[in-house]
Amino acid sequence: MNIPSDMPRTSCDCKACTVGCKTMPGCLAPGDLERIRDFVGDQTPEFLLNNFVSSDGAKVAKVINGVQYVISVPSIVPAQKADGRCVFLDDHDRCKIHPVSPFGCSRCDTHLPEAEGDRRVRWCVTAQIKDHRQNGAFSQACKLLAAVGLLAAPLTERKAAMQKELNRD
């Protein structure tokens, strides 16, 4: 899936923007996994299993027949090392896949105005929902990761770790 042209990459590498690399790697949009695999040059199932996990993802409110439901939209995020750092972060705090980094890393930095950040997240979640409905490659990878028990910590925990790190210093 192509990312809309009106959602250019963000490029900030300040502490507030890079703390996610150390506590809460960004989510993938459909198409990200293929771009990352092509960039790394590894199409094996082991690449998926060694570098990504399924995430409980975004919570979406939906009203059906006047009743509001909240559903989770499963996602994929880069795996984290024992210290919480993204598996793609090198020893010098540089992203090894920066040119093809996931949507949540490359399109959503902490300096975006709230309305723009919300618009980008809505696009990503909508793309994920569409892929899940079509049982696309993103959905299949997400299901495989979950089936073998490769699960990210709950989103609330990852957000709390990020906030704690932001409040440090």
N, CA, C and O of each residue as an XYZ file, in Angstrom:
676
protein
N       0.860     -1.178      0.000
C       0.000      0.000      0.000
C       0.900      1.234      0.000
O       1.893      1.300      0.725
N       0.541      2.177     -0.806
C       1.324      3.403     -0.892
C       0.856      4.415      0.144
O      -0.341      4.629      0.333
N       1.812      5.021      0.798
C       1.520      6.069      1.770
C       1.163      7.328      0.988
O       1.855      7.665      0.027
N       0.106      8.029      1.374
C      -0.280      9.244      0.642
C       0.857     10.256      0.573
O       1.629     10.411      1.520
N       0.945     10.936     -0.554
C       2.022     11.904     -0.768
C       1.931     13.100      0.175
O       2.926     13.795      0.379
N       0.756     13.353      0.752
C       0.635     14.475      1.683
C       0.999     14.074      3.115
O       0.680     14.783      4.070
N       1.678     12.916      3.250
C       2.194     12.473      4.550
C       3.689     12.221      4.418
O       4.132     11.076      4.506
N       4.479     13.282      4.205
C       5.919     13.082      4.022
C       6.581     12.571      5.299
O       6.053     12.702      6.403
N       7.751     11.989      5.101
C       8.560     11.530      6.245
C       8.821     12.705      7.170
O       8.972     13.844      6.728
N       8.871     12.413      8.439
C       9.362     13.399      9.387
C      10.847     13.100      9.566
O      11.292     11.993      9.264
N      11.606     14.057     10.044
C      13.049     13.827     10.072
C      13.724     14.240     11.369
O      14.951     14.316     11.429
N      12.960     14.502     12.382
C      13.556     14.946     13.633
C      14.233     13.777     14.352
O      13.711     12.662     14.376
N      15.401     14.051     14.936
C      16.050     13.020     15.742
C      16.381     13.546     17.142
O      17.381     13.160     17.747
N      15.518     14.437     17.643
C      15.683     14.931     19.011
C      15.299     13.826     19.999
O      14.741     12.803     19.604
N      15.597     14.034     21.269
C      15.303     13.026     22.289
C      13.826     12.651     22.308
O      13.492     11.472     22.415
N      12.941     13.636     22.207
C      11.508     13.351     22.269
C      11.069     12.457     21.110
O      10.163     11.637     21.263
N      11.703     12.616     19.968
C      11.313     11.819     18.802
C      11.986     10.446     18.785
O      11.398      9.486     18.286
N      13.192     10.332     19.312
C      13.904      9.052     19.273
C      13.663      8.178     20.494
O      14.105      7.029     20.526
N      12.973      8.700     21.491
C      12.708      7.883     22.675
C      11.851      6.670     22.307
O      11.948      5.626     22.952
N      11.022      6.799     21.286
C      10.228      5.658     20.832
C      11.097      4.508     20.364
O      10.725      3.346     20.531
N      12.248      4.811     19.780
C      13.177      3.777     19.321
C      13.681      2.932     20.490
O      14.091      1.785     20.313
N      13.642      3.514     21.675
C      14.183      2.841     22.861
C      13.094      2.296     23.773
O      13.391      1.586     24.734
N      11.830      2.621     23.484
C      10.749      2.204     24.385
C       9.500      1.695     23.666
O       8.783      0.853     24.207
N       9.229      2.187     22.464
C       7.968      1.879     21.802
C       8.111      2.034     20.283
O       7.627      3.016     19.719
N       8.774      1.069     19.609
C       8.929      1.184     18.160
C       7.575      1.378     17.473
O       6.555      0.854     17.920
N       7.587      2.139     16.382
C       6.353      2.486     15.678
C       5.723      1.331     14.916
O       6.396      0.374     14.532
N       4.427      1.443     14.708
C       3.667      0.396     14.025
C       3.931      0.397     12.528
O       4.313      1.409     11.940
N       3.718     -0.749     11.941
C       3.824     -0.896     10.499
C       2.467     -0.650      9.863
O       1.425     -0.972     10.435
N       2.500     -0.080      8.684
C       1.328      0.013      7.823
C       1.451     -1.115      6.799
O       2.556     -1.598      6.549
N       0.346     -1.537      6.211
C       0.459     -2.525      5.140
C       1.439     -2.025      4.071
O       1.381     -0.870      3.648
N       2.322     -2.902      3.653
C       3.356     -2.554      2.675
C       4.712     -2.305      3.310
O       5.740     -2.469      2.653
N       4.733     -1.910      4.585
C       6.013     -1.650      5.258
C       6.869     -2.906      5.349
O       8.071     -2.855      5.091
N       6.268     -4.020      5.710
C       7.037     -5.253      5.892
C       7.761     -5.631      4.600
O       8.930     -6.017      4.630
N       7.074     -5.520      3.478
C       7.698     -5.848      2.196
C       8.852     -4.899      1.888
O       9.901     -5.338      1.418
N       8.671     -3.599      2.147
C       9.759     -2.633      1.901
C      10.971     -2.936      2.781
O      12.111     -2.870      2.322
N      10.718     -3.268      4.047
C      11.816     -3.574      4.970
C      12.523     -4.845      4.531
O      13.753     -4.885      4.509
N      11.774     -5.884      4.181
C      12.377     -7.143      3.729
C      13.241     -6.917      2.482
O      14.353     -7.437      2.389
N      12.724     -6.142      1.529
C      13.491     -5.865      0.310
C      14.771     -5.100      0.639
O      15.827     -5.393      0.077
N      14.690     -4.133      1.530
C      15.845     -3.323      1.907
C      16.914     -4.191      2.573
O      18.102     -4.064      2.275
N      16.484     -5.067      3.473
C      17.416     -5.938      4.202
C      17.878     -7.089      3.311
O      18.973     -7.622      3.489
N      17.035     -7.466      2.352
C      17.385     -8.573      1.459
C      17.128     -9.934      2.061
O      17.838    -10.892      1.753
N      16.128    -10.037      2.913
C      15.826    -11.306      3.568
C      14.323    -11.575      3.473
O      13.521    -10.906      4.124
N      13.959    -12.549      2.666
C      12.553    -12.895      2.470
C      12.147    -14.138      3.274
O      11.042    -14.650      3.099
N      13.014    -14.616      4.136
C      12.721    -15.849      4.870
C      11.710    -15.614      5.987
O      11.606    -14.503      6.508
N      10.961    -16.661      6.359
C      10.045    -16.538      7.502
C      10.786    -16.156      8.793
O      10.226    -15.489      9.663
N      12.031    -16.581      8.904
C      12.813    -16.271     10.104
C      13.008    -14.766     10.272
O      13.057    -14.269     11.397
N      13.120    -14.043      9.167
C      13.272    -12.589      9.267
C      12.064    -11.991      9.973
O      12.220    -11.167     10.875
N      10.876    -12.391      9.579
C       9.656    -11.920     10.238
C       9.670    -12.322     11.704
O       9.459    -11.483     12.579
N       9.915    -13.586     11.978
C       9.842    -14.106     13.340
C      10.929    -13.562     14.261
O      10.715    -13.472     15.470
N      12.073    -13.202     13.726
C      13.183    -12.691     14.536
C      13.136    -11.187     14.776
O      13.824    -10.680     15.662
N      12.325    -10.465     13.988
C      12.403     -9.004     14.042
C      11.095     -8.278     14.324
O      11.100     -7.062     14.517
N       9.978     -8.994     14.352
C       8.682     -8.338     14.523
C       7.810     -9.085     15.518
O       8.005    -10.273     15.776
N       6.857     -8.371     16.063
C       5.870     -8.960     16.970
C       4.498     -8.394     16.632
O       4.371     -7.323     16.039
N       3.486     -9.140     17.024
C       2.112     -8.667     16.863
C       1.786     -7.745     18.032
O       2.186     -7.997     19.169
N       1.064     -6.689     17.739
C       0.679     -5.706     18.756
C      -0.830     -5.672     18.867
O      -1.543     -5.903     17.890
N      -1.317     -5.379     20.078
C      -2.763     -5.227     20.247
C      -3.278     -4.026     19.473
O      -4.481     -3.927     19.232
N      -2.414     -3.124     19.081
C      -2.745     -2.036     18.178
C      -3.708     -1.008     18.727
O      -3.936     -0.902     19.932
N      -4.262     -0.258     17.798
C      -5.145      0.857     18.140
C      -6.505      0.350     18.613
O      -6.941     -0.744     18.255
N      -7.142      1.150     19.403
C      -8.516      0.887     19.826
C      -9.409      1.834     19.033
O      -9.163      3.039     18.979
N     -10.431      1.282     18.428
C     -11.324      2.057     17.579
C     -12.746      1.929     18.100
O     -13.243      0.825     18.325
N     -13.389      3.067     18.288
C     -14.796      3.066     18.711
C     -15.673      3.016     17.468
O     -15.444      3.728     16.490
N     -16.676      2.159     17.534
C     -17.597      2.010     16.411
C     -19.006      1.904     16.975
O     -19.242      1.188     17.948
N     -19.943      2.621     16.355
C     -21.338      2.570     16.783
C     -22.111      1.700     15.804
O     -22.134      1.959     14.601
N     -22.740      0.667     16.342
C     -23.563     -0.230     15.537
C     -24.950     -0.281     16.172
O     -25.104     -0.668     17.330
N     -25.950      0.114     15.396
C     -27.336      0.140     15.891
C     -27.451      0.904     17.210
O     -28.167      0.487     18.121
N     -26.741      2.019     17.296
C     -26.835      2.873     18.468
C     -26.012      2.422     19.663
O     -26.032      3.066     20.711
N     -25.287      1.318     19.511
C     -24.462      0.806     20.611
C     -22.997      1.011     20.247
O     -22.560      0.641     19.157
N     -22.243      1.604     21.168
C     -20.825      1.844     20.901
C     -19.996      0.647     21.330
O     -20.118      0.150     22.450
N     -19.155      0.200     20.421
C     -18.229     -0.897     20.675
C     -16.815     -0.359     20.513
O     -16.582      0.568     19.736
N     -15.878     -0.937     21.242
C     -14.475     -0.605     21.068
C     -13.782     -1.875     20.593
O     -13.826     -2.912     21.255
N     -13.146     -1.771     19.441
C     -12.440     -2.922     18.897
C     -10.949     -2.621     18.845
O     -10.539     -1.469     18.710
N     -10.150     -3.665     18.954
C      -8.708     -3.540     18.777
C      -8.379     -3.883     17.335
O      -8.950     -4.811     16.763
N      -7.463     -3.137     16.757
C      -7.010     -3.407     15.395
C      -5.580     -3.931     15.511
O      -4.648     -3.146     15.690
N      -5.395     -5.260     15.409
C      -4.053     -5.822     15.552
C      -3.077     -5.202     14.567
O      -3.430     -4.868     13.436
N      -1.851     -5.058     15.022
C      -0.825     -4.437     14.210
C       0.474     -5.228     14.335
O       0.534     -6.253     15.014
N       1.484     -4.741     13.683
C       2.828     -5.317     13.759
C       3.776     -4.187     14.138
O       3.676     -3.076     13.616
N       4.688     -4.480     15.045
C       5.727     -3.525     15.427
C       7.067     -4.250     15.440
O       7.110     -5.470     15.597
N       8.164     -3.507     15.276
C       9.468     -4.146     15.433
C       9.596     -4.722     16.844
O       9.105     -4.141     17.812
N      10.252     -5.853     16.941
C      10.504     -6.469     18.244
C      11.423     -5.562     19.060
O      12.128     -4.708     18.522
N      11.392     -5.774     20.361
C      12.252     -5.010     21.259
C      13.250     -5.944     21.927
O      12.927     -7.083     22.265
N      14.456     -5.448     22.110
C      15.475     -6.182     22.849
C      15.084     -6.178     24.327
O      14.133     -5.498     24.715
N      15.798     -6.918     25.135
C      15.475     -7.020     26.567
C      15.427     -5.658     27.249
O      14.667     -5.472     28.200
N      16.227     -4.702     26.778
C      16.246     -3.367     27.388
C      15.184     -2.430     26.813
O      15.138     -1.253     27.171
N      14.327     -2.945     25.920
C      13.250     -2.149     25.347
C      13.575     -1.511     24.009
O      12.686     -0.996     23.331
N      14.835     -1.541     23.628
C      15.258     -0.904     22.375
C      14.788     -1.706     21.161
O      14.725     -2.935     21.203
N      14.464     -1.007     20.100
C      14.055     -1.629     18.834
C      15.190     -2.508     18.310
O      16.363     -2.150     18.414
N      14.831     -3.655     17.747
C      15.844     -4.561     17.198
C      16.622     -3.937     16.045
O      17.706     -4.409     15.705
N      16.085     -2.893     15.447
C      16.768     -2.251     14.318
C      17.621     -1.060     14.750
O      18.195     -0.377     13.901
N      17.712     -0.803     16.036
C      18.532      0.300     16.541
C      19.935     -0.229     16.804
O      20.111     -1.203     17.536
N      20.937      0.419     16.202
C      22.306     -0.066     16.384
C      22.910      0.455     17.692
O      22.251      1.169     18.448
N      24.156      0.094     17.945
C      24.825      0.473     19.193
C      25.087      1.969     19.314
O      25.437      2.455     20.390
N      24.921      2.696     18.220
C      25.125      4.148     18.223
C      23.798      4.898     18.141
O      23.765      6.075     17.783
N      22.703      4.210     18.474
C      21.350      4.785     18.447
C      20.929      5.260     17.065
O      20.198      6.242     16.941
N      21.377      4.581     16.042
C      20.984      4.892     14.666
C      20.137      3.737     14.139
O      20.401      2.573     14.439
N      19.139      4.064     13.368
C      18.236      3.064     12.804
C      18.890      2.391     11.602
O      19.309      3.059     10.656
N      18.973      1.057     11.648
C      19.592      0.305     10.557
C      18.695      0.223      9.321
O      19.165     -0.127      8.238
N      17.411      0.542      9.475
C      16.487      0.479      8.339
C      15.847      1.849      8.077
O      14.757      1.929      7.510
N      16.517      2.908      8.483
C      15.941      4.250      8.421
C      15.278      4.596      7.078
O      14.177      5.148      7.092
N      15.884      4.304      5.930
C      15.237      4.687      4.662
C      13.865      4.039      4.433
O      13.060      4.551      3.655
N      13.599      2.911      5.112
C      12.330      2.200      4.934
C      11.650      1.942      6.281
O      10.873      0.997      6.418
N      11.942      2.773      7.256
C      11.395      2.545      8.599
C       9.872      2.510      8.587
O       9.242      3.105      7.712
N       9.273      1.811      9.562
C       7.820      1.669      9.607
C       7.086      3.017      9.631
O       7.639      4.042     10.030
N       5.833      2.981      9.193
C       5.004      4.173      9.137
C       5.029      4.929     10.467
O       5.224      6.145     10.480
N       4.836      4.237     11.565
C       4.778      4.890     12.869
C       6.081      5.566     13.263
O       6.082      6.497     14.069
N       7.189      5.103     12.700
C       8.490      5.723     12.963
C       8.757      6.872     11.987
O       9.250      7.931     12.375
N       8.427      6.648     10.739
C       8.814      7.587      9.692
C       7.825      8.716      9.439
O       8.178      9.720      8.820
N       6.610      8.567      9.903
C       5.592      9.562      9.572
C       4.966     10.237     10.786
O       4.117     11.115     10.634
N       5.374      9.840     11.988
C       4.696     10.349     13.191
C       5.708     10.750     14.262
O       5.939      9.993     15.205
N       6.309     11.926     14.130
C       7.198     12.356     15.210
C       6.410     13.179     16.232
O       5.252     13.531     16.007
N       7.048     13.469     17.334
C       6.344     14.122     18.447
C       6.058     15.597     18.199
O       5.363     16.227     18.996
N       6.573     16.157     17.120
C       6.361     17.582     16.854
C       5.198     17.865     15.901
O       4.873     19.024     15.644
N       4.582     16.823     15.385
C       3.430     17.035     14.507
C       2.304     17.684     15.298
O       2.083     17.327     16.455
N       1.598     18.618     14.706
C       0.405     19.139     15.378
C      -0.562     17.971     15.635
O      -0.639     17.033     14.842
N      -1.284     18.043     16.733
C      -2.155     16.936     17.124
C      -3.108     16.527     16.006
O      -3.293     15.334     15.763
N      -3.710     17.485     15.330
C      -4.660     17.153     14.266
C      -3.975     16.388     13.133
O      -4.558     15.457     12.578
N      -2.750     16.769     12.786
C      -2.022     16.073     11.722
C      -1.604     14.684     12.178
O      -1.702     13.728     11.409
N      -1.143     14.558     13.408
C      -0.805     13.238     13.937
C      -2.018     12.317     13.940
O      -1.920     11.151     13.557
N      -3.156     12.841     14.371
C      -4.392     12.055     14.379
C      -4.783     11.626     12.961
O      -5.206     10.490     12.750
N      -4.642     12.526     12.001
C      -4.982     12.208     10.605
C      -4.102     11.074     10.084
O      -4.586     10.162      9.415
N      -2.831     11.136     10.389
C      -1.911     10.098      9.928
C      -2.211      8.754     10.595
O      -2.207      7.714      9.937
N      -2.469      8.783     11.885
C      -2.791      7.537     12.591
C      -4.093      6.951     12.049
O      -4.187      5.740     11.850
N      -5.099      7.798     11.809
C      -6.369      7.300     11.244
C      -6.140      6.634      9.887
O      -6.717      5.586      9.598
N      -5.286      7.254      9.050
C      -4.993      6.640      7.750
C      -4.387      5.264      7.946
O      -4.808      4.305      7.298
N      -3.405      5.151      8.829
C      -2.715      3.883      9.061
C      -3.685      2.823      9.583
O      -3.699      1.698      9.085
N      -4.483      3.172     10.566
C      -5.432      2.209     11.139
C      -6.459      1.792     10.082
O      -6.824      0.618     10.008
N      -6.923      2.732      9.273
C      -7.868      2.405      8.203
C      -7.231      1.441      7.206
O      -7.882      0.501      6.750
N      -5.963      1.667      6.865
C      -5.250      0.766      5.954
C      -5.094     -0.617      6.579
O      -5.224     -1.627      5.887
N      -4.818     -0.672      7.874
C      -4.702     -1.958      8.564
C      -6.045     -2.694      8.548
O      -6.098     -3.890      8.260
N      -7.126     -1.977      8.858
C      -8.458     -2.592      8.861
C      -8.775     -3.152      7.471
O      -9.264     -4.276      7.351
N      -8.502     -2.378      6.433
C      -8.763     -2.826      5.067
C      -7.990     -4.102      4.764
O      -8.541     -5.039      4.187
N      -6.716     -4.145      5.148
C      -5.908     -5.335      4.898
C      -6.445     -6.523      5.686
O      -6.501     -7.634      5.159
N      -6.842     -6.308      6.944
C      -7.412     -7.407      7.738
C      -8.677     -7.941      7.080
O      -8.871     -9.155      7.016
N      -9.536     -7.060      6.593
C     -10.784     -7.498      5.936
C     -10.503     -8.319      4.684
O     -11.273     -9.219      4.348
N      -9.417     -8.020      3.999
C      -9.057     -8.719      2.759
C      -8.118     -9.898      3.007
O      -7.710    -10.577      2.065
N      -7.772    -10.145      4.282
C      -6.807    -11.182      4.648
C      -5.528    -11.026      3.833
O      -4.990    -11.993      3.293
N      -5.053     -9.774      3.760
C      -3.852     -9.458      2.999
C      -2.580     -9.918      3.697
O      -2.621    -10.547      4.755
N      -1.458     -9.590      3.082
C      -0.152    -10.015      3.597
C       0.113     -9.471      4.998
O       0.665    -10.178      5.841
N      -0.274     -8.222      5.254
C      -0.088     -7.630      6.587
C      -0.875     -8.440      7.614
O      -0.342     -8.807      8.661
N      -2.133     -8.715      7.315
C      -2.992     -9.470      8.220
C      -2.439    -10.866      8.469
O      -2.421    -11.335      9.607
N      -1.993    -11.526      7.419
C      -1.453    -12.881      7.574
C      -0.202    -12.890      8.437
O      -0.031    -13.775      9.275
N       0.678    -11.906      8.236
C       1.890    -11.821      9.058
C       1.530    -11.553     10.515
O       2.118    -12.137     11.425
N       0.569    -10.673     10.729
C       0.122    -10.348     12.083
C      -0.427    -11.593     12.778
O      -0.111    -11.847     13.940
N      -1.241    -12.362     12.074
C      -1.826    -13.588     12.632
C      -0.754    -14.624     12.933
O      -0.818    -15.301     13.960
N       0.234    -14.755     12.047
C       1.310    -15.718     12.266
C       2.101    -15.357     13.521
O       2.379    -16.220     14.354
N       2.459    -14.093     13.653
C       3.213    -13.663     14.835
C       2.434    -13.954     16.115
O       3.000    -14.442     17.093
N       1.145    -13.656     16.106
C       0.316    -13.915     17.286
C       0.192    -15.414     17.556
O       0.245    -15.845     18.707
N       0.028    -16.204     16.500
C      -0.153    -17.655     16.658
C       1.052    -18.330     17.292
O       0.910    -19.310     18.023
N       2.252    -17.798     17.007
C       3.460    -18.410     17.589
C       3.874    -17.713     18.891
O       4.944    -17.982     19.437
N       3.017    -16.820     19.375
C       3.264    -16.187     20.674
C       4.224    -15.022     20.658
O       4.731    -14.630     21.709
N       4.488    -14.456     19.487
C       5.367    -13.290     19.410
C       4.512    -12.032     19.534
O       4.046    -11.472     18.542
N       4.324    -11.608     20.775
C       3.411    -10.515     21.098
C       4.144     -9.372     21.778
O       4.972     -9.588     22.664
N       3.835     -8.169     21.359
C       4.372     -6.981     22.021
C       3.694     -6.832     23.376
O       2.586     -7.324     23.590
N       4.372     -6.150     24.278
C       3.715     -5.778     25.528
C       2.486     -4.946     25.167
O       2.465     -4.319     24.107
N       1.473     -4.926     26.017
C       0.282     -4.118     25.709
C       0.660     -2.667     25.409
O       1.594     -2.117     25.991
N      -0.081     -2.072     24.496
C       0.185     -0.699     24.075
C       0.230      0.254     25.264
O       1.052      1.171     25.286
N      -0.632      0.054     26.242
C      -0.631      0.935     27.418
C       0.705      0.865     28.155
O       1.193      1.885     28.642
N       1.298     -0.314     28.241
C       2.599     -0.460     28.912
C       3.707      0.210     28.111
O       4.579      0.864     28.683
N       3.679      0.053     26.796
C       4.706      0.667     25.951
C       4.602      2.186     25.994
O       5.616      2.883     26.026
N       3.367      2.697     25.996
C       3.182      4.151     26.104
C       3.687      4.660     27.451
O       4.299      5.726     27.520
N       3.434      3.909     28.517
C       3.895      4.314     29.855
C       5.424      4.336     29.905
O       6.009      5.243     30.497
N       6.072      3.353     29.293
C       7.546      3.321     29.263
C       8.083      4.520     28.494
O       9.087      5.115     28.887
N       7.422      4.874     27.408
C       7.846      6.027     26.630
C       7.675      7.312     27.438
O       8.569      8.159     27.454
N       6.543      7.458     28.100
C       6.303      8.653     28.893
C       7.299      8.774     30.049
O       7.776      9.865     30.360
N       7.602      7.641     30.677
C       8.582      7.638     31.765
C       9.942      8.123     31.270
O      10.611      8.916     31.933
N      10.335      7.642     30.110
C      11.628      8.051     29.528
C      11.612      9.538     29.149
O      12.606     10.239     29.337
N      10.500     10.005     28.624
C      10.390     11.426     28.270
C      10.479     12.317     29.507
O      11.005     13.428     29.437
N       9.975     11.839     30.623
C       9.980     12.629     31.861
C      11.323     12.583     32.596
O      11.561     13.360     33.521
N      12.190     11.667     32.174
C      13.508     11.526     32.803
C      14.353     12.748     32.447
O      14.148     13.346     31.391
N      15.255     13.113     33.271
C      16.192     14.248     33.102
C      15.651     15.495     33.667
O      16.308     16.534     33.608
